Amino acid sequence: MPCRVGITTNTRACRQYWEARVTGFRGWRIVSVHTSRPAAKDAEAEYSRRFGCEAQSGNGPVVARWSLYRFTYDADLE
């Protein structure tokens, strides 16, 4: 079962985005929260490498509260 990891400043909108783009969406969780995009990107890369998840960085302001998220799914809808 594939997994995806990414960073976002808007967890609600991000979750809705992915729920509409994959089948079998489950296990959504916030792994960690960071005060800068560079710190969040570093955490994303490390988590992706350690757990074999596809990484999907989000866009947003440089200075913000960045959340690292993770979920599993069955397949992409595209």
C-alpha positions as CSV (number, residue, x, y, z in Angstrom):
1,M,0.0,0.0,0.0
2,P,1.5,3.3,-1.1
3,C,2.1,6.2,1.3
4,R,2.6,9.8,0.8
5,V,4.3,12.4,2.9
6,G,4.3,16.2,2.5
7,I,4.3,19.6,4.1
8,T,1.6,22.2,4.2
9,T,0.5,25.3,6.0
10,N,-3.2,24.4,5.6
11,T,-3.8,20.9,6.8
12,R,-7.6,20.9,6.2
13,A,-7.3,22.0,2.6
14,C,-4.4,19.6,2.0
15,R,-6.4,16.7,3.4
16,Q,-9.4,17.5,1.2
17,Y,-7.1,17.8,-1.8
18,W,-5.7,14.3,-1.3
19,E,-9.0,12.7,-0.4
20,A,-10.3,13.8,-3.8
21,R,-7.2,12.5,-5.7
22,V,-6.6,9.0,-4.4
23,T,-8.7,5.9,-3.7
24,G,-8.6,4.2,-0.3
25,F,-7.4,7.3,1.6
26,R,-6.7,6.4,5.2
27,G,-4.3,6.9,8.1
28,W,-4.0,10.7,7.8
29,R,-1.8,12.1,10.5
30,I,0.3,15.1,11.3
31,V,3.8,13.8,12.0
32,S,5.5,17.0,13.2
33,V,5.1,20.8,13.1
34,H,7.9,23.2,12.1
35,T,8.3,27.0,12.3
36,S,10.1,27.3,8.9
37,R,9.7,25.8,5.5
38,P,13.4,24.7,5.3
39,A,13.0,22.8,8.6
40,A,9.8,21.2,7.3
41,K,11.4,20.3,4.0
42,D,14.3,18.6,5.8
43,A,11.9,16.6,7.9
44,E,9.9,15.7,4.8
45,A,13.0,14.4,3.0
46,E,14.1,12.4,6.0
47,Y,10.7,10.9,6.6
48,S,10.3,10.0,2.9
49,R,13.7,8.4,2.8
50,R,13.2,6.4,6.1
51,F,9.7,5.1,5.3
52,G,9.7,4.9,1.5
53,C,6.9,7.4,1.0
54,E,6.5,9.6,-2.0
55,A,7.2,13.2,-1.1
56,Q,4.9,16.1,-2.1
57,S,6.0,19.5,-0.8
58,G,3.4,22.2,-0.5
59,N,3.6,25.9,-1.3
60,G,3.0,28.6,1.2
61,P,4.7,31.5,3.0
62,V,8.3,31.1,4.0
63,V,7.6,32.0,7.6
64,A,4.6,30.0,8.8
65,R,3.6,27.0,10.8
66,W,4.4,24.1,8.6
67,S,2.9,20.6,9.2
68,L,4.5,17.4,8.0
69,Y,1.7,15.0,7.1
70,R,1.5,11.3,6.1
71,F,-1.2,9.0,4.8
72,T,-1.7,5.8,3.0
73,Y,-3.9,5.0,0.0
74,D,-4.6,2.3,-2.6
75,A,-4.1,4.2,-5.9
76,D,-3.9,7.6,-7.5
77,L,-7.1,8.5,-9.4
78,E,-5.2,10.1,-12.3
